[in-house]
Amino acid sequence: MTRIVFQAVLVGISIAYLSACSSKPLRTCPTQTFLQIYQTTPGNVAANPNELFQKTRDMGFDTVFLQWSSYDDVSFYQDPRPTKSTDPRLTSIIKAACSANIDLWLGLHHDSQFWERSAQPEDQVKTYLDQRLLDLKQRLPTLESAINNAGSNANCIKGWYIADEIDDMTWENTGHQKLLIDSLKSTKQLLTKARPKWPIAISGFTNQIKTPKNYAKMWDKLLTKSGIDLLLFQDGIGAGK
């Protein structure tokens, strides 16, 4: 059964800390948040993941979705492919999260051109999504190595997070939806083979071109046919929606 969680908090590597909630007896603070990591220079907060996650835990967060483990041509684990830039901090990030008693969801690859490429004609979208699947297949062995290098300190990882954010405008077309479903099904198969017990999460948002009822129908179809376990729905406040 797919679970749906509404997400409202986005935390980048230059983290903006929220004030602690003190309302009693009902706790209204969020307990889950996102972390985006970028290729950085020494001295940045990213260089001290233990401090980062401990502060996150002290604020009351117990779950962090690492939004990606690589983006564009940057990988945060050893990537032997010659076109990739490596910044191998993923293992230390995993260890730091677990040491701070944080549940971690591990994000996959983020392609900054995802929305642009997904809005192309169907034949081009199919080619693009097939390329993404091949890329995932090539990345998984080295990504797995980074996880395994954390040893028992990786026990706090709760699942995978697909970094591609799905909206109602780009995937309005029935043909595009079918391509997306097929791609998500194949992604799930690859990830389940690598880690059979890990659930898979994805997030979505709306551009308000559908009624709430029709948007719910769209996601019901995507989740049911793809087998994705957890949907994180973005509230859209930051984009004025």
C-alpha positions as a Markdown table, in Angstrom:
| # | Residue | x | y | z |
|---|---|---|---|---|
| 1 | Met | 0.0 | 0.0 | 0.0 |
| 2 | Thr | 1.4 | 3.4 | -1.0 |
| 3 | Arg | 1.7 | 6.0 | 1.8 |
| 4 | Ile | 1.3 | 9.7 | 1.1 |
| 5 | Val | 3.2 | 12.3 | 3.2 |
| 6 | Phe | 2.9 | 16.1 | 2.7 |
| 7 | Gln | 6.2 | 17.8 | 2.6 |
| 8 | Ala | 6.7 | 21.5 | 3.3 |
| 9 | Val | 10.3 | 21.8 | 4.5 |
| 10 | Leu | 13.3 | 21.9 | 2.2 |
| 11 | Val | 16.8 | 22.0 | 3.8 |
| 12 | Gly | 19.9 | 22.7 | 1.7 |
| 13 | Ile | 23.5 | 22.1 | 2.6 |
| 14 | Ser | 23.7 | 25.7 | 3.8 |
| 15 | Ile | 21.0 | 24.8 | 6.2 |
| 16 | Ala | 18.6 | 27.4 | 7.6 |
| 17 | Tyr | 17.7 | 26.1 | 11.0 |
| 18 | Leu | 14.1 | 26.4 | 12.3 |
| 19 | Ser | 13.3 | 27.5 | 15.8 |
| 20 | Ala | 12.3 | 24.7 | 18.1 |
| 21 | Cys | 8.6 | 24.2 | 18.5 |
| 22 | Ser | 7.4 | 24.5 | 22.1 |
| 23 | Ser | 3.6 | 24.1 | 21.8 |
| 24 | Lys | 2.2 | 21.8 | 24.4 |
| 25 | Pro | 0.6 | 19.4 | 24.8 |
| 26 | Leu | 0.3 | 18.9 | 21.0 |
| 27 | Arg | 3.6 | 18.8 | 19.1 |
| 28 | Thr | 3.1 | 20.5 | 15.7 |
| 29 | Cys | 6.7 | 20.5 | 14.5 |
| 30 | Pro | 7.7 | 18.7 | 11.3 |
| 31 | Thr | 10.0 | 15.7 | 12.0 |
| 32 | Gln | 11.0 | 15.0 | 8.4 |
| 33 | Thr | 13.1 | 17.2 | 6.2 |
| 34 | Phe | 15.2 | 17.2 | 3.0 |
| 35 | Leu | 19.0 | 17.7 | 2.6 |
| 36 | Gln | 20.6 | 18.8 | -0.7 |
| 37 | Ile | 24.3 | 18.4 | -1.0 |
| 38 | Tyr | 26.5 | 20.2 | -3.5 |
| 39 | Gln | 30.1 | 20.0 | -4.5 |
| 40 | Thr | 31.9 | 22.3 | -2.1 |
| 41 | Thr | 35.2 | 23.6 | -1.0 |
| 42 | Pro | 36.8 | 22.7 | 2.4 |
| 43 | Gly | 35.5 | 24.6 | 5.3 |
| 44 | Asn | 31.9 | 24.6 | 4.2 |
| 45 | Val | 29.3 | 23.1 | 6.6 |
| 46 | Ala | 29.3 | 20.1 | 4.2 |
| 47 | Ala | 32.8 | 19.2 | 5.4 |
| 48 | Asn | 31.4 | 18.4 | 8.9 |
| 49 | Pro | 28.4 | 16.1 | 8.4 |
| 50 | Asn | 28.5 | 15.0 | 12.1 |
| 51 | Glu | 27.7 | 18.6 | 13.2 |
| 52 | Leu | 25.1 | 19.0 | 10.5 |
| 53 | Phe | 23.1 | 16.0 | 11.4 |
| 54 | Gln | 23.5 | 16.5 | 15.2 |
| 55 | Lys | 22.0 | 20.0 | 14.9 |
| 56 | Thr | 19.3 | 18.6 | 12.7 |
| 57 | Arg | 18.5 | 16.0 | 15.4 |
| 58 | Asp | 18.6 | 18.5 | 18.1 |
| 59 | Met | 15.9 | 20.5 | 16.4 |
| 60 | Gly | 13.6 | 17.5 | 16.6 |
| 61 | Phe | 14.0 | 16.1 | 13.1 |
| 62 | Asp | 14.3 | 12.3 | 13.1 |
| 63 | Thr | 14.1 | 11.6 | 9.3 |
| 64 | Val | 16.1 | 13.1 | 6.5 |
| 65 | Phe | 15.6 | 12.5 | 2.8 |
| 66 | Leu | 18.9 | 13.0 | 1.0 |
| 67 | Gln | 17.5 | 14.5 | -2.1 |
| 68 | Trp | 20.2 | 13.1 | -4.4 |
| 69 | Ser | 23.5 | 11.1 | -4.2 |
| 70 | Ser | 24.6 | 12.6 | -7.5 |
| 71 | Tyr | 23.5 | 15.5 | -9.7 |
| 72 | Asp | 24.3 | 16.3 | -13.4 |
| 73 | Asp | 28.0 | 15.3 | -13.7 |
| 74 | Val | 28.9 | 15.2 | -10.0 |
| 75 | Ser | 28.8 | 12.0 | -8.0 |
| 76 | Phe | 29.2 | 11.9 | -4.2 |
| 77 | Tyr | 30.8 | 8.4 | -4.4 |
| 78 | Gln | 33.6 | 7.0 | -6.5 |
| 79 | Asp | 32.4 | 7.0 | -10.1 |
| 80 | Pro | 35.0 | 5.5 | -12.5 |
| 81 | Arg | 33.3 | 6.9 | -15.6 |
| 82 | Pro | 35.6 | 9.5 | -17.2 |
| 83 | Thr | 32.9 | 12.2 | -17.7 |
| 84 | Lys | 32.0 | 12.3 | -14.0 |
| 85 | Ser | 33.3 | 14.5 | -11.3 |
| 86 | Thr | 33.7 | 12.8 | -8.0 |
| 87 | Asp | 33.3 | 14.2 | -4.5 |
| 88 | Pro | 33.2 | 11.0 | -2.4 |
| 89 | Arg | 31.4 | 12.2 | 0.8 |
| 90 | Leu | 28.4 | 9.9 | 0.7 |
| 91 | Thr | 29.8 | 7.3 | 3.0 |
| 92 | Ser | 30.7 | 9.9 | 5.7 |
| 93 | Ile | 27.2 | 11.4 | 5.3 |
| 94 | Ile | 25.6 | 8.0 | 5.9 |
| 95 | Lys | 27.8 | 7.4 | 8.9 |
| 96 | Ala | 27.0 | 10.8 | 10.4 |
| 97 | Ala | 23.3 | 10.5 | 9.9 |
| 98 | Cys | 23.2 | 7.1 | 11.6 |
| 99 | Ser | 25.4 | 8.3 | 14.5 |
| 100 | Ala | 23.0 | 11.1 | 15.1 |
| 101 | Asn | 20.1 | 8.6 | 15.2 |
| 102 | Ile | 18.6 | 10.0 | 12.0 |
| 103 | Asp | 16.6 | 7.8 | 9.6 |
| 104 | Leu | 18.0 | 8.4 | 6.2 |
| 105 | Trp | 16.3 | 7.9 | 2.8 |
| 106 | Leu | 18.9 | 7.7 | 0.0 |
| 107 | Gly | 18.3 | 9.9 | -3.1 |
| 108 | Leu | 19.2 | 8.7 | -6.5 |
| 109 | His | 20.6 | 10.9 | -9.4 |
| 110 | His | 19.2 | 14.4 | -10.0 |
| 111 | Asp | 19.2 | 15.7 | -13.6 |
| 112 | Ser | 18.6 | 19.4 | -13.7 |
| 113 | Gln | 17.2 | 19.0 | -17.3 |
| 114 | Phe | 14.6 | 16.5 | -16.2 |
| 115 | Trp | 11.5 | 18.8 | -16.7 |
| 116 | Glu | 12.8 | 20.2 | -20.0 |
| 117 | Arg | 13.6 | 16.7 | -21.4 |
| 118 | Ser | 10.3 | 15.2 | -20.1 |
| 119 | Ala | 8.3 | 17.9 | -22.0 |
| 120 | Gln | 9.6 | 16.7 | -25.4 |
| 121 | Pro | 7.6 | 14.6 | -27.9 |
| 122 | Glu | 7.0 | 11.0 | -26.8 |
| 123 | Asp | 9.7 | 9.3 | -28.9 |
| 124 | Gln | 12.3 | 11.7 | -27.4 |
| 125 | Val | 11.0 | 11.2 | -23.9 |
| 126 | Lys | 11.2 | 7.4 | -24.3 |
| 127 | Thr | 14.9 | 7.8 | -25.4 |
| 128 | Tyr | 15.6 | 10.0 | -22.4 |
| 129 | Leu | 14.0 | 7.8 | -19.9 |
| 130 | Asp | 15.7 | 4.7 | -21.3 |
| 131 | Gln | 19.0 | 6.6 | -20.9 |
| 132 | Arg | 18.2 | 7.4 | -17.3 |
| 133 | Leu | 17.5 | 3.7 | -16.6 |
| 134 | Leu | 20.9 | 2.8 | -18.2 |
| 135 | Asp | 22.6 | 5.4 | -16.1 |
| 136 | Leu | 21.0 | 4.0 | -12.9 |
| 137 | Lys | 22.1 | 0.5 | -13.8 |
| 138 | Gln | 25.7 | 1.8 | -14.3 |
| 139 | Arg | 25.6 | 3.8 | -11.1 |
| 140 | Leu | 24.2 | 1.2 | -8.7 |
| 141 | Pro | 27.3 | -1.0 | -8.2 |
| 142 | Thr | 29.4 | 2.0 | -7.1 |
| 143 | Leu | 26.5 | 3.5 | -5.1 |
| 144 | Glu | 26.2 | 0.2 | -3.4 |
| 145 | Ser | 29.9 | 0.2 | -2.6 |
| 146 | Ala | 29.6 | 3.6 | -0.9 |
| 147 | Ile | 26.7 | 2.2 | 1.2 |
| 148 | Asn | 28.6 | -1.0 | 2.1 |
| 149 | Asn | 31.7 | 1.1 | 3.1 |
| 150 | Ala | 29.6 | 2.6 | 5.9 |
| 151 | Gly | 29.3 | -1.0 | 7.4 |
| 152 | Ser | 26.8 | -1.4 | 10.3 |
| 153 | Asn | 26.6 | 2.4 | 10.4 |
| 154 | Ala | 24.3 | 2.2 | 7.3 |
| 155 | Asn | 21.5 | 0.5 | 9.3 |
| 156 | Cys | 19.6 | 3.8 | 9.6 |
| 157 | Ile | 18.9 | 3.9 | 5.8 |
| 158 | Lys | 15.2 | 3.3 | 5.4 |
| 159 | Gly | 14.8 | 3.3 | 1.6 |
| 160 | Trp | 15.4 | 4.8 | -1.8 |
| 161 | Tyr | 14.2 | 8.2 | -2.9 |
| 162 | Ile | 13.7 | 8.9 | -6.7 |
| 163 | Ala | 14.9 | 12.5 | -7.2 |
| 164 | Asp | 12.6 | 13.2 | -10.2 |
| 165 | Glu | 9.7 | 15.3 | -9.1 |
| 166 | Ile | 6.5 | 14.6 | -11.0 |
| 167 | Asp | 3.9 | 17.3 | -11.8 |
| 168 | Asp | 0.5 | 17.3 | -13.5 |
| 169 | Met | 1.4 | 19.4 | -16.5 |
| 170 | Thr | 4.4 | 17.6 | -17.9 |
| 171 | Trp | 2.7 | 14.2 | -17.6 |
| 172 | Glu | -0.8 | 15.2 | -18.6 |
| 173 | Asn | -0.6 | 13.4 | -21.9 |
| 174 | Thr | -1.6 | 9.7 | -21.7 |
| 175 | Gly | 1.3 | 8.6 | -23.8 |
| 176 | His | 3.8 | 10.4 | -21.6 |
| 177 | Gln | 2.1 | 8.9 | -18.5 |
| 178 | Lys | 2.6 | 5.4 | -19.9 |
| 179 | Leu | 6.3 | 6.1 | -20.6 |
| 180 | Leu | 6.7 | 7.3 | -17.0 |
| 181 | Ile | 4.9 | 4.3 | -15.5 |
| 182 | Asp | 7.1 | 1.9 | -17.5 |
| 183 | Ser | 10.2 | 3.8 | -16.4 |
| 184 | Leu | 9.2 | 3.8 | -12.8 |
| 185 | Lys | 8.4 | 0.1 | -12.9 |
| 186 | Ser | 11.8 | -0.7 | -14.3 |
| 187 | Thr | 13.5 | 1.6 | -11.8 |
| 188 | Lys | 11.7 | -0.2 | -9.0 |
| 189 | Gln | 12.9 | -3.6 | -10.3 |
| 190 | Leu | 16.5 | -2.4 | -10.4 |
| 191 | Leu | 16.3 | -0.9 | -6.9 |
| 192 | Thr | 14.5 | -3.9 | -5.4 |
| 193 | Lys | 17.1 | -6.3 | -6.9 |
| 194 | Ala | 19.8 | -4.2 | -5.2 |
| 195 | Arg | 18.0 | -3.9 | -1.8 |
| 196 | Pro | 14.9 | -6.1 | -1.6 |
| 197 | Lys | 13.7 | -4.8 | 1.7 |
| 198 | Trp | 14.1 | -1.1 | 1.0 |
| 199 | Pro | 10.8 | 0.8 | 0.1 |
| 200 | Ile | 10.9 | 3.4 | -2.6 |
| 201 | Ala | 9.7 | 7.0 | -2.3 |
| 202 | Ile | 9.0 | 9.7 | -4.9 |
| 203 | Ser | 7.6 | 13.2 | -4.7 |
| 204 | Gly | 5.2 | 15.3 | -6.8 |
| 205 | Phe | 3.7 | 18.7 | -7.0 |
| 206 | Thr | 0.8 | 20.4 | -9.0 |
| 207 | Asn | 0.8 | 23.2 | -11.5 |
| 208 | Gln | -3.0 | 23.4 | -10.9 |
| 209 | Ile | -4.0 | 22.3 | -14.4 |
| 210 | Lys | -6.1 | 19.4 | -12.9 |
| 211 | Thr | -8.8 | 19.4 | -10.3 |
| 212 | Pro | -7.8 | 17.9 | -7.0 |
| 213 | Lys | -10.0 | 14.8 | -7.9 |
| 214 | Asn | -8.4 | 14.3 | -11.3 |
| 215 | Tyr | -4.9 | 14.9 | -9.8 |
| 216 | Ala | -5.6 | 12.2 | -7.2 |
| 217 | Lys | -6.7 | 9.9 | -10.0 |
| 218 | Met | -3.5 | 10.5 | -11.9 |
| 219 | Trp | -1.3 | 9.7 | -8.9 |
| 220 | Asp | -3.5 | 6.7 | -8.0 |
| 221 | Lys | -2.7 | 5.3 | -11.5 |
| 222 | Leu | 1.0 | 6.1 | -11.3 |
| 223 | Leu | 1.5 | 4.6 | -7.9 |
| 224 | Thr | -0.7 | 1.5 | -8.4 |
| 225 | Lys | 0.9 | 0.5 | -11.7 |
| 226 | Ser | 4.5 | 1.4 | -10.8 |
| 227 | Gly | 4.5 | -0.1 | -7.3 |
| 228 | Ile | 6.1 | 2.9 | -5.7 |
| 229 | Asp | 5.7 | 2.7 | -1.9 |
| 230 | Leu | 5.7 | 6.3 | -0.6 |
| 231 | Leu | 4.5 | 9.6 | -2.2 |
| 232 | Leu | 5.7 | 12.9 | -0.8 |
| 233 | Phe | 3.4 | 15.7 | -1.9 |
| 234 | Gln | 4.9 | 19.2 | -2.0 |
| 235 | Asp | 2.7 | 22.0 | -0.8 |
| 236 | Gly | 3.9 | 24.5 | -3.4 |
| 237 | Ile | 4.0 | 27.5 | -1.0 |
| 238 | Gly | 7.6 | 28.4 | -2.1 |
| 239 | Ala | 6.5 | 28.7 | -5.7 |
| 240 | Gly | 3.4 | 30.7 | -4.8 |
| 241 | Lys | 1.0 | 27.8 | -5.5 |
